[in-house]
Amino acid sequence: MIRQSAWAQSLTSDQMARVEQDMVERHVPAGATVCRKGEPVEFWIGTIEGLLKMSSVSPEGKPITFTGVLDGAWFGEGSLLKPGPRQYDVVALRDSHLALMPRATFHWLLDSSIGFNRFVMTLLNERLGMFISLVEYDRMLDTDARLARCLAALYNPHLNPGISLSLKISQEEIGLLAAASRQRVNGALRKLEEAGLLRLEYGGITVLDLDGLRTFTG
């Protein structure tokens, strides 16, 4: 998974050797916390296999889900670039296998690899765009449209590079990502299917119109 990551393509053999030596593996069961808001930030984290939810709680006590993290995705670069504790929670929605790059290795790559720097800059830019969109649709759209945008947000090739239009994901997992009940998710998915945007399948969905999902307003 590490060697197939886009950021690894520009590393020298010596840089790759250090990365592989320093990397830590972790298995996290479904429902367990990967990292918690307020904790020190010690690793850049990649998902070898699994599904994670990145979320927080507003000052008013409202839960806010930022995004889902799928196979091949890396996160936490912003937290490693600034001082202070982590500002969000990450929970495993299914059994997950993770790769953890220590803080020292992450900053060493920033100092020694132009390609790695460019990759991190791209991730930060993509996350900024995602968070701006999140604020917009959370305030302005109904549940059906928010769920459509939540699904569409998963299909960012920089943030979730391994995702396929045919996605193995349960309605329960979608509900956890979209902060909606399973019954509400079922109704919203059927509405999106009727609109020709996706097809419901056993154990997942197939997206038929990604641009339509991104612009769906109900």
C-alpha positions as CSV (number, residue, x, y, z in Angstrom):
1,M,0.0,0.0,0.0
2,I,2.9,2.4,0.9
3,R,4.7,1.8,-2.4
4,Q,1.5,2.3,-4.4
5,S,0.7,5.6,-2.7
6,A,1.1,8.6,-5.0
7,W,3.5,10.4,-2.6
8,A,5.9,7.4,-2.6
9,Q,6.5,7.5,-6.4
10,S,9.0,10.4,-6.1
11,L,11.0,9.0,-3.2
12,T,14.5,7.8,-3.6
13,S,15.4,4.2,-2.6
14,D,17.0,5.5,0.6
15,Q,13.9,7.6,1.5
16,M,11.6,4.7,0.9
17,A,13.8,2.4,3.0
18,R,13.6,4.8,6.0
19,V,9.8,5.1,5.5
20,E,9.3,1.4,5.5
21,Q,11.6,1.0,8.5
22,D,9.8,3.7,10.5
23,M,6.2,2.8,9.6
24,V,4.0,1.2,12.2
25,E,1.0,-1.1,11.5
26,R,-2.2,-1.1,13.6
27,H,-5.4,-3.1,13.5
28,V,-8.5,-1.3,14.8
29,P,-11.8,-3.2,15.3
30,A,-15.1,-1.7,14.2
31,G,-16.4,0.9,16.6
32,A,-13.0,1.6,18.1
33,T,-11.4,5.1,18.2
34,V,-8.4,5.5,15.9
35,C,-7.5,8.9,17.4
36,R,-9.3,11.4,19.6
37,K,-9.8,15.1,19.7
38,G,-7.5,16.7,22.2
39,E,-4.7,14.1,21.9
40,P,-1.2,14.8,20.8
41,V,-0.6,14.2,17.1
42,E,2.1,11.7,16.7
43,F,1.4,10.0,13.3
44,W,0.4,10.6,9.7
45,I,-2.2,7.8,9.1
46,G,-3.0,5.7,6.0
47,T,-5.8,3.3,5.6
48,I,-4.6,0.0,4.2
49,E,-8.0,-1.5,4.5
50,G,-11.2,-0.4,6.2
51,L,-13.5,2.6,6.6
52,L,-13.0,5.4,9.1
53,K,-15.2,8.4,10.0
54,M,-13.6,11.8,10.7
55,S,-15.8,13.9,12.9
56,S,-16.1,16.4,15.7
57,V,-18.7,18.0,18.0
58,S,-19.7,21.7,17.7
59,P,-19.6,24.0,20.7
60,E,-23.4,23.6,20.8
61,G,-23.0,19.8,21.1
62,K,-24.0,19.0,17.5
63,P,-22.1,16.1,15.9
64,I,-20.4,17.0,12.7
65,T,-19.0,14.4,10.2
66,F,-16.3,15.7,8.0
67,T,-15.7,12.8,5.7
68,G,-15.1,9.1,5.4
69,V,-11.7,7.6,4.9
70,L,-11.3,4.6,2.7
71,D,-8.6,2.2,1.4
72,G,-5.5,4.0,0.2
73,A,-6.3,7.3,1.9
74,W,-4.0,9.3,4.1
75,F,-5.0,11.9,6.7
76,G,-3.6,14.0,9.5
77,E,-1.1,16.1,7.6
78,G,-2.7,19.4,8.7
79,S,-2.5,18.4,12.4
80,L,1.2,17.5,12.0
81,L,2.0,20.9,10.4
82,K,0.8,23.0,13.3
83,P,1.4,22.9,17.1
84,G,-1.3,21.8,19.5
85,P,-3.6,18.8,19.9
86,R,-5.8,17.0,17.3
87,Q,-9.0,18.9,16.5
88,Y,-11.2,16.0,15.5
89,D,-12.1,12.4,16.3
90,V,-11.5,9.4,14.0
91,V,-13.5,6.2,14.5
92,A,-13.4,2.9,12.6
93,L,-16.8,2.0,11.1
94,R,-15.5,-1.4,10.2
95,D,-12.5,-3.5,11.1
96,S,-9.5,-1.5,9.7
97,H,-5.8,-2.0,9.0
98,L,-3.8,1.1,9.3
99,A,-0.2,2.3,8.5
100,L,1.2,5.0,10.8
101,M,4.1,7.2,9.8
102,P,5.8,8.9,12.9
103,R,5.8,12.6,13.1
104,A,9.6,12.8,12.8
105,T,9.6,10.7,9.5
106,F,6.8,12.9,8.1
107,H,8.8,16.1,8.7
108,W,12.0,14.5,7.5
109,L,10.2,13.8,4.2
110,L,9.0,17.4,4.0
111,D,12.6,18.6,4.4
112,S,14.0,16.1,1.9
113,S,11.4,15.5,-0.8
114,I,9.9,18.1,-3.2
115,G,7.5,15.5,-4.5
116,F,6.2,14.7,-1.0
117,N,5.8,18.4,-0.3
118,R,3.7,18.8,-3.5
119,F,1.5,15.8,-2.5
120,V,0.9,17.3,1.0
121,M,0.0,20.7,-0.5
122,T,-2.5,19.0,-2.8
123,L,-4.1,17.2,0.1
124,L,-4.4,20.4,2.1
125,N,-6.0,22.2,-0.8
126,E,-8.5,19.4,-1.4
127,R,-9.4,19.2,2.2
128,L,-10.0,23.0,2.3
129,G,-12.4,22.7,-0.6
130,M,-14.2,19.8,1.0
131,F,-14.6,21.7,4.3
132,I,-15.9,24.8,2.6
133,S,-18.5,22.6,0.7
134,L,-19.4,20.9,4.0
135,V,-20.3,24.2,5.7
136,E,-22.3,25.2,2.7
137,Y,-24.5,22.1,2.3
138,D,-24.8,21.4,6.1
139,R,-26.6,24.8,6.4
140,M,-28.6,25.0,3.2
141,L,-29.7,21.5,2.2
142,D,-32.2,18.9,3.4
143,T,-31.3,15.3,4.5
144,D,-31.6,13.8,1.0
145,A,-29.3,16.4,-0.5
146,R,-26.8,16.2,2.4
147,L,-26.6,12.5,2.0
148,A,-26.0,12.9,-1.8
149,R,-23.1,15.3,-1.1
150,C,-21.7,13.1,1.6
151,L,-21.5,10.2,-0.8
152,A,-20.1,12.4,-3.5
153,A,-17.4,13.7,-1.2
154,L,-16.0,10.2,-0.9
155,Y,-15.2,10.3,-4.6
156,N,-12.2,12.6,-4.4
157,P,-9.3,11.0,-6.2
158,H,-6.8,12.8,-4.0
159,L,-8.4,12.1,-0.6
160,N,-9.7,8.6,-1.4
161,P,-7.5,7.4,-4.3
162,G,-8.7,3.7,-4.3
163,I,-12.4,4.3,-4.5
164,S,-14.5,2.7,-7.2
165,L,-17.9,3.7,-8.6
166,S,-19.1,0.4,-7.2
167,L,-18.7,0.9,-3.5
168,K,-19.1,-1.8,-0.8
169,I,-20.8,0.1,2.0
170,S,-23.8,-0.7,4.2
171,Q,-26.7,1.6,4.8
172,E,-25.7,1.6,8.4
173,E,-22.2,2.9,7.5
174,I,-23.7,5.5,5.2
175,G,-25.9,6.6,8.1
176,L,-22.9,7.0,10.4
177,L,-21.1,9.1,7.8
178,A,-24.2,11.3,7.1
179,A,-25.5,11.5,10.7
180,A,-28.8,10.0,9.7
181,S,-30.9,7.0,10.8
182,R,-30.8,3.8,8.8
183,Q,-34.5,4.4,7.9
184,R,-33.8,7.9,6.7
185,V,-30.8,6.7,4.7
186,N,-32.9,4.0,3.0
187,G,-35.5,6.6,1.9
188,A,-32.8,9.0,0.7
189,L,-31.0,6.3,-1.3
190,R,-34.2,5.2,-3.0
191,K,-34.8,8.8,-4.0
192,L,-31.3,9.1,-5.4
193,E,-31.8,5.8,-7.3
194,E,-35.1,7.1,-8.7
195,A,-33.3,10.2,-9.9
196,G,-30.8,8.0,-11.8
197,L,-27.8,9.0,-9.7
198,L,-27.0,5.6,-8.3
199,R,-28.0,2.0,-8.2
200,L,-28.7,0.1,-4.9
201,E,-27.0,-3.3,-4.7
202,Y,-26.6,-6.0,-2.1
203,G,-24.0,-4.7,0.3
204,G,-23.3,-1.4,-1.5
205,I,-24.1,1.0,-4.2
206,T,-22.9,1.8,-7.7
207,V,-22.7,5.5,-8.6
208,L,-24.2,6.3,-12.1
209,D,-23.9,10.0,-12.1
210,L,-21.2,11.5,-9.9
211,D,-21.7,15.1,-11.1
212,G,-25.4,14.7,-10.4
213,L,-24.7,13.5,-6.8
214,R,-22.5,16.6,-6.3
215,T,-25.2,19.0,-7.4
216,F,-28.3,17.2,-6.1
217,T,-30.7,19.6,-4.3
218,G,-33.7,17.3,-3.6
